[in-house]
């Protein structure tokens, strides 16, 4: 009976995903036609024209797939395209895995409907798991469909819009089933390096590194909290003792954050709201997922003499290796990364 119920739940979920993806396909509009339409809002037209320029640059200069993705536009009439549900056990920092036929196992389950995502979250919470729900402005179908520019993506500035196109197309180029850290770090490297080249091609200076430095510092603080929680859970004890250790580590993290912010970024409070909000294991899961192996990919890019075809050949060679061998190769590349 449990298997039957699980199967029915899976069928309902996949039906929901198929409906959500179908809605996107149904409401796509060709960007070139919107740009020729005098009724198109000028501000929207400017952003869509820039997206098309970035799309062409991705194919011609970065060696990314040259297909119909990001040549269409969808107005979502909602803030996010998908809401991801992350879950961990109450006393663990490891994700409750979600496994899918194409993508393999990942740390979350995505929903096109926020209400469904929150219903799923409440069900997991009732089972005793730590849960977090996060909105997603963009995602990739890995080339199965022509992914559109979404209205949720246009809230970003021009750099972030172009960089996201590079990131999502990188997923279409190379994707390892079940290895989220590899996939996201690879796409994030393509995004970062692609943005540098995109700005240089447009006669603009390199991206300002200050914001990235603060982001990196905050991520390091969160990853440190995750490792401290991992160690606290490993020491064991009853549920009450583990809960007390968990709350003590979170309180200490908030104090370390305030000291770090005031020492290095006085007057900058962009992360205050995140830190003040409730923190649990699941809320920490996305951190590090997108950049764990980025220095390794940067080293591979240097080894490839900054040539995209040679770099992609190297990434494909890594992707073909078994998981353990791939991680060892990435660790060796990390040893080539500059320190400091």
C-alpha positions, 0 to 999 in steps of 0.5 A: 500500500505504501508503494502504491501511495508513493506511486500515486503521489509521484504521478500527481507531482509529475502531472503538476510539473508537466502542466507547469512546463506546458504553461510556459511553452503555451505563453512564450512569445518570440522576442524578435516579434516583440521588438518589432511591435510598437506596443511593446513597452520600451523598457521591456524592449531594451531588456529583451534586446540585451538578452538576445545580444547575450544569447548570441554572444553565448553561442558565438564567443563562449561556445554554448548551445546555439538553439532556440533557448532564450529567444522567447519571452514569458510574462509569468505574472508571479515573482518566481517561476518555481519554488524549491523545497529543501529538507533535512532530518532534524539533527543532520545537515544532509539533504533528504534527497529527491530523485528524478529520471533525468536530473538524478538525485538533487537536494530539493524538489521544485514546484510551479505552484507556491501553494503546492510547495508549501503544502509539501513543506508542511508535510515534511515538517510534520514528519519532523524534518527541517524544511525551507522553501525558496523561490527560483527566478530561472531554471534549465530544462537541460535542452529538452525544451527551448527555455524562455526569458522569464519576467522573473529574470528581468528584475535583475540588472543587465549583468545578472541577466546576461550571466544567468543566460550563460549559466543556464546554457552551460547546464544544457552543454554539460550535465552530470546526473546526480552531481549537483555540486559539479553541475552548479560549480561548472555553470557558475564558472561559465557564468562568471568568466562569461560575464568578464568576457561579455563586459570586455567585448562591450568596452566595459570594465571588469565586474566590481569585485566588492559585492562578490567578496562580501558574498563569498565571505558570508557564504564562508560563514554559513558553511562554517556554521554547517560544519559546526552543526555537523560536528555537534550532531556527530557528538550525539546525545538525546534529542533535547541535547541536540536541539540545545546544541543546534540553537547554541551554534545558530546563536553563535553564528549570529554573533560571529556574523555581526562581528564580521560585518562590522569589521569588514563591511561597516554600514552594509546590512544586506544580509541582516534580514537573512541572519535575523530570520529563523535558521534551520539545517535545510536553510543552509543547503543551497550554500556552497552548492554553486561554488564548491568546485569553482576554483577547480574549474578556473584552474582547468580553464587556465590549463586550457589556455583560456580556450573554451573548446579545450576547457569543455573537453576537459570538463567532459572528461571529468564528467565521464569519470566515476563520482569518486575519481571525478572528486579526486580529480577536482581536488587535484585541480583545487591544489592549482588554484591561487591561495589568498 
